[in-house]
Amino acid sequence: MSNPISVSIIGGSGYTGGELLRLLLDHPHVTVQQVTSRRYAGKFVHNVHPNLRPVFGRSPLKFTTVEALEPVDVLILALPHGQAQARIDHFATLAPRVIDLSADFRLRDPAHYAQRYGQAHAAPAWLDRFVYGLPEINREAIRGANYVSGVGCNATASILALKPLMDAGLLLERPIIVDLKVGSSEAGASANPGSHHPERSHAVRSYAPVGHRHEAEVHQAFGRDDIHLSITSVELVRGALATAHAWVQPGLSDRDLWRAYRAAYGDEPFVRIVHERSGIYRHPEPKLLWGTNLTDVGWQLQPETGRIVALAAIDNLGKGAAGSAVQCLNLMCGFDETASLTFRGLHPI
């Protein structure tokens, strides 16, 4: 076996940083070299991520500073939005391959970025150098890339819900509404008044009924601007469920849809088709995917009207963030695409 590659994470104290570490610490081809945190520099990683207490005699990791970073094979950026673009020229000197999990390099058009994020992009010349990091729509481009962007969790669920129908050309030219129910970890590890437990507990809160930023990623993926996202925060920590309301030609059959879904996902290692006739879990359910890089997709069709509801469930910290990043790392470095990502979830939970 060849020597493992060295990987460092900038911004490792957040939820996504912790998930990256959980996956990479057991990766057969990776050595985690350094992990930065401005707030926790000098402290043990497991003081922030207690699930990562060292096992099997391994030495504990400590957070360091960005200034102390050494060159590595792959650098992963897990910084708040806006920070990666401000220092990308420097970060690129530290590693030949960079994966950025923020929204800084997801959109190709700087005008679209400015429209969605309310300010001009600080490094527009870098936008075309990054490949959008969703392997199910960009696998071959990721294989040859040196720079890969992260994915929006809500965009991931929306894209994967709609992809089979788009690929097969089954959708009518009518607006599509994607309603997303999401967990509280989407808001990140920093507390705010809305995440205070008495305010957050038992909430079903529509916090972005229109205009969510991830909408632009869906438009970019499909070349359509008539797909509209609506986001509601529910009583979950992890998880996102996309429920896409669309229209197909009346008379389309379930068999036709099975054919479309199998064509889209029959060879995908991390997408499962969930379309059962009976049982509790007939449709995709986010809680079954906690800790995984899986996406469960399904649908319900009303043949007489042509109304279809397409579904996709993910763990927003997994397939919606860190899991997809590790999947991209595997592709970029020529490893088995599933390395360190084979956990199937738990039941009951």
N, C-alpha and C positions, 0 to 999 in steps of 0.2 A: 504494500500500500504506500502511496506517495505521502510525503510529509504534509501535515495539516497546514492550511492557510491561516494567516493571522488576521483577526478582525477586531476592530475597536468600535465602540459605540459612543457617539457624542450626544449627551442628554439621556442618561440611563436611569434617572430616578423617577420618571413618570410611569404610568401604567403600560404604555407601549414599550418603553425601555425595559421594564421588568419582564414583559412577555418575550421580547427579543432575547434577553439573557436566558430565560427558561428554556427556550428552544436551542440556543447556540451552545450552552454549556454541555449539552449531551450530543452535540453534532459530531459525527464520526470524523469529519474532515476539517474541523475548525478549532482553533485555539483563540479564546477571547483574551486579547492582550491588555486592553485598557478600557475603562468605562468612566465617562466624565459626569460630573455634577457640580454646578457652581455652588449650590447650597450645602451639599454633603461631602465635599472634597475632604479626603482623609478618613472618612468613616467607612465601615464595612458595608458592602452592598446589601447584606442580609439584615442590616438595621432598618433599611427602607423596604426591602422585598423579603419578608421573613420566610417565604416558601423556598428561598434560595440559600438557606443555611447549608454550608458545605457538607457533603456526604462522601463516603468511601475514602476517607483520608485526604481529600482534596484541600488545598489551601484556600482560605477565604479571599475573595476579591475585595479591594478597596476602590472607592471612587477617587478619581484624580481630577486635575483641571485640564481645560482645553490647551493651555499653554504648555503642559507637560507631555502632550501627545507625541508619540514616536511614529515613524512611517510604518504602514501595514499593507497587507494585500487588498483588503476591502475595508472601507470606512462607511459606517451606517450612521446617518444623521436622524436623531429623534428629538429635534428641537421644536419649540413653538413656531407657528407660522411666521414667516418674515425673517427669521434669523439665519437660515441657511443661505438664502439668496444674497444676504449682506456680506457673507464671508466665503462664498463658494470658490473664489479664486485661490484662497489660502487652503481651504479644505482639500481641493483637488491636488495640491502638492504633497499631501500626506499619503495618498493611495492612488493606484491606477484605476481602481473601480470604486464608485461611490453610489450608495443607495440612500435616497432622501425620503423620509416618511411623511414630511409635512406636505402642505399644498403648494409649496413654492415653485415646483417644476412640473406640475401635472398638466397644466394648460399650455398648448402650443402658441396661442395668440396672446401677445401682451395686452392687447386691448380688452380681450375677454377677462384676463386676470384683473386688470384695473377696474373693470365694471363690477366684478364679483367681490373683490377684496378691498375696494375703496381707495386704492393708491397705485401709483405706477410701480411696475416691477423694477427692482434694483439691479437685476442682471439679465436683461432681456436677451442678450446674445447667447445665454446658456439654455434657453428654453428648447431650442431645436436639438440640443445635444443630449437631452434626457429622453428616455423611452418610457412611456406610461406602463407602470408595473403591474398589470393584470395579465397573467400568463394565458388565461383562457381566450383573450382576444389579441395578444401581442407576443406569443411565445417565441417565434423565430427572431423577432427584433430584439427581444431581451437576451437571447443566446449570444448575440454578437455585440452587446452593448457594454460600454464602460460606465455609463451613467444611467441610472434607473430611478424614476420617481416612485413615491408611494401611491397608494390608492385611497380615495375617500371611502369610508365604510358604507355609507348610504349609497354612494355611487356604485360600489361593488355589488351590493345586493340588487340594486335596480338593474344594472347592466346584465347580470347573470339571470335575473328573472325574465328579461325580455329577449335575450340573445337568440334562443331557438326560434322564436316567432319572427324576429327580424331576419335571421339567416335564411329562413324558408320563404320569406316574402308573403307571409300569411296575414299581416296586419293591414287593415284599411287605413287610408290617409285621414285619420281622425285623431284629435288630441288624446294623449295617454296620461292618466293620472296614476302616480305611484305613491301610495300611502305607506309610510314607514313607521313602525313601532320600534323604539330603541331603548336601550338600557342607559343607566346613569354614567357608566364609565366613558361614554362618548364625550362627556364634558371634561375629562382629564382628572388629574390627581389634585389640582389646586381647588380649594373650597371657594364657594361664592354664596351669596345669600340664597340663591335658588337651590343649592345643593345641601343647605342646612337640613338636618334630618327631619325636624318637625314640618318643614316646607316640602321636602322631597318625598317623604314616606306616603305611600298610598296614592301618589299623584298619577293622573293621566293628563299630561300637560302638553298641549299643542304649542311648541315653542318656535316652530318655523312653518306655519301653514303655507306660505308661499316664499319663493326666492331663496331657498337654501343654496349655499355655495356649491355643494356637490352636484347640483343640477347641471352645471356647466360641463362636468366630466361626462355625464350621460349624453349631453348634446354632442360633445366632441366624439364620443365612441360611435354614435350611430349617425352622425351628420344630420340630425333633426333637432329643431328647437321647439317642438310642440310636445315635449315630454316634461311633465310638471311634477315636482316632488313636494310632498307635505309630510312633515316630521312631527311625531308625537312621542314624548318621553313617558315610559310606563314603568311599572314596578319590577324592573330588572336591573341587575348590575351589568352583566354581559348580555349581548345579543342584539340582533336587528332582524326584523321581519319585513320584507318588501312585499306589498300587495299591489300589483299593477293592474289597473282596470283599462282594458283595451277592447278592440272590436275586430273580428274576422268575418269572412263571408258566411252568411247563414248557410247551414247545411254541412259545414265542416264537421268531421267526426273525431271521436276520441282516438281512433286508430291513426288518423292523419297527424294528430298532435304527438302521439307516441313516436311516430316516424320522425317528426321534426326534432323532438327532444333527444332521441337516440342519435340522430345525425350530428347534433351539436355537442353532445356530452358523452357519447358512448365510449370514447377513449380518454376521457378526462380523469386523472387520478384523484381529484378532490371535489368532484361534483357528483351527487347522487340524485337520481330521479325518485321522488316520493309522491306516488299517486295511487293510493290504496283504496279498495272498495269498502273496507270495514276496519274496525279497530279504533283505538284512541288516537293514534298518530297517523291519520290518513293523509295529512298535509305536513309540509315542513314546519318544524318546531325549534326555535332557537335554543331552548335550554338543553336539548340533546347534543348540542354542538359546542358547549363550553369547553374551552381549551384546545379545540381542534382547528385545523385548516380547511375544514369541509364546508361546502355549500350544499344544502338540500333544496332542490327546486321541484315545483309541481304546478298544477293548474286545476281549474274547474271551468268547464265549458257549458254554456247554455245554447245548444245547437239551433234552436228555433229562432233566436234573436241574433246570434253571432257574438254575444257578449262573452269575453273570456277574462278570467282573473288569474294572472300568472304570479306565482309565489316564489320567493327565495329567502331562506333563513341562513344566517351566518353568526359566528362570534365576531363582534366588531373589533376586538383586540387580536383575533386570530386571522381569519381570512380577510377581515377588513383592515388589517394593519400589519402586525408583526409576522403572521403566517405567510402572507403573500410576499413580504420582503425576503424571508428565508427561502421561499420557493424561487424567487428571482435570483437570489444569491446562488442557489444550486444550479440554475440554468446558466448564469453568467460564468460560473467556474467549471462547468462540465461535470458536475456531480449528478448522481441519481436525483431526479427532481423531487422525490419524496423523502429525501434524507432528513431525519429529525422531525418529520411532520406526520408520522403514521398513527398518532394517538386518535382513537375513534370516539372519545367521549365516554360518559358514564350514564348508567341507568340502574336504579332510580336515583334521582338527585333532588 
